[in-house]
Amino acid sequence: LCNFYAIDHLLVADASILNKLSPFFAIIFSFLLLKEKIKPAQAMCVILAFVGCLFVVKPGFENAHLIPALIGVCGGLGAGIAYTMVRKMGTHGVKGPVIVFYFSCFSCIIVIPLSLRQLLTLLLAGLFAAGGQFTITAAYTYAPAGKISIFDYSQIIFATLLGFLLFAEIPDRYSLIGYGLIILASLGNFLYNWKHKD
């Protein structure tokens, strides 16, 4: 819900990159909830990602988009907790399709549409999201979050292009710096995990 709110109130690319903070939140919550260790290189990547986040959010009282940006960060936080819980359930033998089923049922109950147009739009969004949800759930069930998160960042390229083509959105230089830092942190984390894979 936070991600949808951010998409509605920010540039599509800004909202998308803020949602991509979720793997870094997953690293933090894997440490807090699953007692997985955070290596110094991972910690540096988390710090770099959150510095990048500051460039995208641009905190300050003059920023009219501060509240939607913070809500977008909360969406990334919520997704990071969710991915950590998926990992925990996977280690306890809960199958991916079961997780997707309950996630989908809960989502449908929480956001009951108010009109036929909303229903059709949500059904189309759900149809496209279902494929992605099955694959990402399978990935996070069978592997640590830090090892697969890099593949999710191709969405930023698509979001930026679609935002430009459909809405004539052009991110400012601070957002572009933030995108670069967050993607660099993701790449660094991915390469570290790849080098130190079990």
C-alpha positions in Angstrom: 0.0 0.0 0.0 2.9 2.4 0.8 4.4 1.6 -2.6 1.1 2.3 -4.4 0.8 5.6 -2.5 4.3 6.6 -3.5 3.8 5.7 -7.1 0.7 7.9 -7.1 2.5 10.9 -5.6 6.1 10.7 -6.8 7.9 10.1 -10.1 7.5 6.4 -11.0 11.3 5.9 -10.9 11.6 7.6 -7.5 8.9 5.4 -6.0 10.4 2.3 -7.6 13.9 2.9 -6.3 12.6 3.6 -2.8 10.8 0.2 -2.9 14.1 -1.3 -3.9 15.5 -0.5 -0.4 13.7 -3.7 0.7 16.8 -6.0 0.3 18.8 -3.7 2.6 16.0 -3.7 5.1 15.9 -7.5 4.7 19.6 -7.7 5.6 18.9 -5.6 8.8 15.8 -7.7 9.7 17.6 -11.0 8.9 20.1 -9.9 11.5 17.4 -8.8 14.1 14.9 -11.6 13.6 16.9 -14.6 12.1 20.2 -13.8 13.8 22.0 -13.9 10.5 25.4 -12.1 10.7 26.0 -8.8 8.8 29.5 -8.8 7.3 31.3 -5.4 7.2 31.0 -5.3 3.4 27.3 -5.8 3.7 27.1 -3.1 6.4 28.9 -0.6 4.0 26.4 -1.5 1.2 23.5 -0.9 3.5 24.9 2.5 4.6 25.6 3.4 0.9 22.0 2.5 0.0 20.6 4.7 2.7 22.8 7.6 1.6 21.4 7.1 -1.9 17.9 7.1 -0.3 18.6 10.6 1.1 19.3 11.9 -2.4 16.0 10.5 -3.6 13.9 11.6 -0.6 15.7 15.0 -0.3 14.6 15.6 3.3 13.8 19.2 4.2 10.8 21.3 5.0 10.7 22.9 1.5 10.3 19.4 -0.1 6.6 19.0 -1.0 7.1 15.4 -1.8 8.8 14.5 1.6 5.7 12.7 3.1 5.1 10.5 0.0 8.8 9.8 -0.2 8.9 8.7 3.5 5.8 6.6 2.8 7.7 5.0 -0.1 10.6 4.2 2.3 8.1 2.6 4.6 7.0 0.5 1.7 10.6 -0.7 1.2 10.8 -1.4 5.0 7.6 -3.4 4.9 8.8 -5.4 1.9 12.1 -6.1 3.7 10.3 -7.4 6.7 8.0 -9.5 4.5 11.0 -11.0 2.6 12.7 -11.9 6.0 9.5 -13.6 7.1 9.3 -15.5 3.8 12.9 -16.7 4.4 11.9 -17.8 8.0 8.9 -19.7 6.7 10.9 -21.3 4.0 13.4 -22.6 6.5 10.4 -24.1 8.4 9.2 -26.0 5.4 6.3 -23.7 4.3 5.9 -23.9 0.5 6.1 -20.9 -1.8 2.6 -21.3 -3.3 1.1 -21.4 0.3 2.8 -18.1 1.1 1.6 -16.5 -2.2 -2.0 -17.7 -1.5 -2.2 -16.2 1.9 -0.5 -13.0 0.8 -2.9 -12.6 -2.1 -6.0 -13.4 0.1 -5.0 -10.9 2.7 -4.3 -8.2 0.1 -7.7 -8.8 -1.6 -9.5 -8.5 1.7 -7.7 -5.4 2.8 -8.2 -3.4 -0.4 -11.7 -4.2 -1.5 -12.4 -2.0 -4.7 -15.1 0.6 -4.6 -16.0 0.6 -8.3 -16.0 -1.6 -11.4 -13.2 0.4 -12.9 -11.1 -0.1 -9.8 -11.9 -3.8 -9.8 -10.8 -4.2 -13.4 -7.6 -2.2 -12.8 -6.7 -4.2 -9.7 -7.4 -7.4 -11.5 -5.1 -6.5 -14.3 -2.4 -5.3 -11.9 -2.9 -8.5 -9.9 -2.6 -10.7 -13.0 0.8 -9.2 -13.9 1.9 -9.1 -10.3 1.0 -12.7 -9.7 3.7 -14.0 -12.0 6.3 -11.8 -10.4 5.1 -12.7 -6.9 5.4 -16.5 -7.5 9.0 -16.1 -8.9 10.2 -13.7 -6.2 8.7 -15.8 -3.5 10.4 -18.9 -4.8 13.7 -17.0 -5.0 13.5 -15.7 -1.5 12.3 -19.1 -0.1 15.4 -20.9 -1.4 18.2 -18.4 -1.1 19.3 -15.6 1.2 17.9 -12.2 0.3 21.4 -10.7 -0.3 22.3 -13.2 -3.0 19.3 -12.7 -5.3 18.3 -9.1 -4.8 20.5 -7.6 -7.6 18.2 -9.1 -10.3 15.3 -7.1 -9.1 17.0 -3.8 -9.9 16.3 -4.0 -13.7 12.8 -2.7 -12.7 14.4 0.8 -12.1 15.4 1.0 -15.8 11.9 0.0 -16.9 10.2 2.4 -14.4 12.3 5.3 -15.5 11.7 4.6 -19.2 7.9 4.1 -18.7 7.7 7.2 -16.5 9.4 9.2 -19.3 7.4 7.7 -22.2 3.9 7.6 -20.5 4.1 10.6 -18.1 7.0 12.7 -19.5 8.7 12.4 -16.1 12.4 13.3 -15.8 14.1 12.6 -12.5 16.3 15.5 -11.1 20.0 15.2 -10.7 19.7 14.3 -7.0 17.4 11.4 -7.7 19.8 10.2 -10.4 22.7 10.3 -7.9 20.5 8.4 -5.4 19.6 5.8 -8.0 23.2 5.3 -8.8 24.2 4.9 -5.2 21.5 2.5 -4.4 22.2 0.4 -7.5 26.0 0.6 -6.7 25.3 -0.6 -3.2 23.1 -3.5 -4.5 25.8 -4.5 -7.0 28.5 -4.4 -4.3 26.3 -6.5 -2.0 25.6 -8.9 -4.8 29.3 -9.3 -5.8 30.3 -9.8 -2.1 27.7 -12.5 -1.6 28.6 -14.1 -4.9 32.3 -14.2 -3.9 31.5 -15.6 -0.5 28.7 -18.0 -1.4 28.6 -21.3 0.5 
